[in-house]
């Protein structure tokens, strides 16, 4: 065998072997006792290689208590060294495996810190671009180590000689029955004999590996922990809550979470939900939600109202991951950055309709303002205001019927809704007709171009029947941005100091000319950016996700059966004082140094969490900043009446109610 080069630990390489490129997940995140035992065995094997322990069937003994310098294995070394007697390897494997999920989290975090793995904001894992292109891991001293999956595949499918650690890793993967996670069935059958041969060469760790292979049942203590009765709240708890009467779901759930914990049942007449909230629940959903929760069920009827069978919002697993990769560019911040001239032109065109002295309804005005911009940026059309209004009307009615369940299905068949649907169908046809190859020459590729390319390349995956809803999905998502802008204007007009600071930044940015993308540096938009962050914290447009448990799972030992209806209230942390001091106070300074309250893990989640985190989060964040700065630079607004107190309209999304209005007092700078 060849000498072993500088390398990652066996624990880290085991995690990398379990990375699934097709859906951005890590097999090890599954709550599999067998897999956890495999990671526990990897720790002991790494300590053996470092000559810190020796093991056989009679016991595991410490040879050297000096820490290895690896934060993954040193705690185990200290634990073994402190034991008052010698235990057999199986004892230590089962003891270490009890914390298997936390251990795997630490392994993945360490790989991210090392520049080997990348975790995007939706919780998808992948090798970094550098590792993927070069095929080597970055190590200290500019040395590299060949990507482990390439090495192991070459060993078991070819004739490459394995390094000593690779022999151990092959044996460990075999003991965990993990080869089938990254080899096809044909590859596994071809390599099975060689895998057995190579695994049998590792006499050094055979005792530990035999234990891993036999430790397949959770210990009784783990099973007993799952028998706990879940706490619950009912209708009376909802009725007596001031926060819920104010229609602030995030705050209500935060209060319940702090009383009874991150998981509880919400029992209402005819309905029962499992609520997950708080930072602990947010972390669990981000890491493991994909294995247990699906989004399809609550969106099926809504999508069918538009003639579609599925969309990116209702997909999970590899299909969802594929769709996110296809639409990543069309939803990125670069879409706005590359077309700032159009943002200004469309924005000023809308502002010309904000006539001085007229009282404007905030929600409708903001929906129209953002709607036309998003239509041009995302689907390259400029629909008339009447058509955008019809789209909103039909969308809201469909949501109230098929998602919220407040209205009967017949409510979508009224003459008004039929006229709205007719307008939506006209929009479908217009978008499709405007994206023929000849018309798209020398234009910026947009969301629809990506969607049509996917359809042409794989019409089974993206059929004609799903195209139409896909065309208008960005416009539907844009309605959420309209409500966010509405909340932003409310907070500006309510908080004079905020208005003064945002206006000063806007005037400085627009002082000499329309700012380019390069002018929007964090230094020049610092306060406005923090202002928008605080708007999204205090007023999340979508405060929760509805999901169905496709597999049973437990959180804190509370068992959630399959098919349970779950509410993931990821914004409850926004109203917890332990994360955001004085959470009811509007305070953009909470995002500045040294407070940086948003940087606490899983605390600030205005765009959702897990695999369905909003794909256009950075698009919206930047676009909102640009829109707010454009508005305050050109116009001076006043709230009508001046003493208006915010009332939230919670359905089908959070927004200021129709009572929020404003008047244009004067034009500060010309719109022409």
Beta strands, then each sheet from edge to edge (+ up, - down):
strand 1: 19-20
strand 2: 25-26
strand 3: 53-56
strand 4: 59-62
strand 5: 117-119
strand 6: 125-127
strand 7: 136-138
strand 8: 144-146
strand 9: 232-233
strand 10: 263-268
strand 11: 271-277
strand 12: 293-294
strand 13: 359-361
strand 14: 545-549
strand 15: 553-555
strand 16: 558-560
strand 17: 565-569
strand 18: 635-640
strand 19: 648-649
strand 20: 655-656
strand 21: 661-667
sheet 1: 1+ 2-
sheet 2: 3+ 4-
sheet 3: 5+ 6-
sheet 4: 7+ 8-
sheet 5: 9+ 10+ 11- 17- 14+ 12-
sheet 6: 13+ 21- 18+
sheet 7: 15+ 16-
sheet 8: 19+ 20-
end
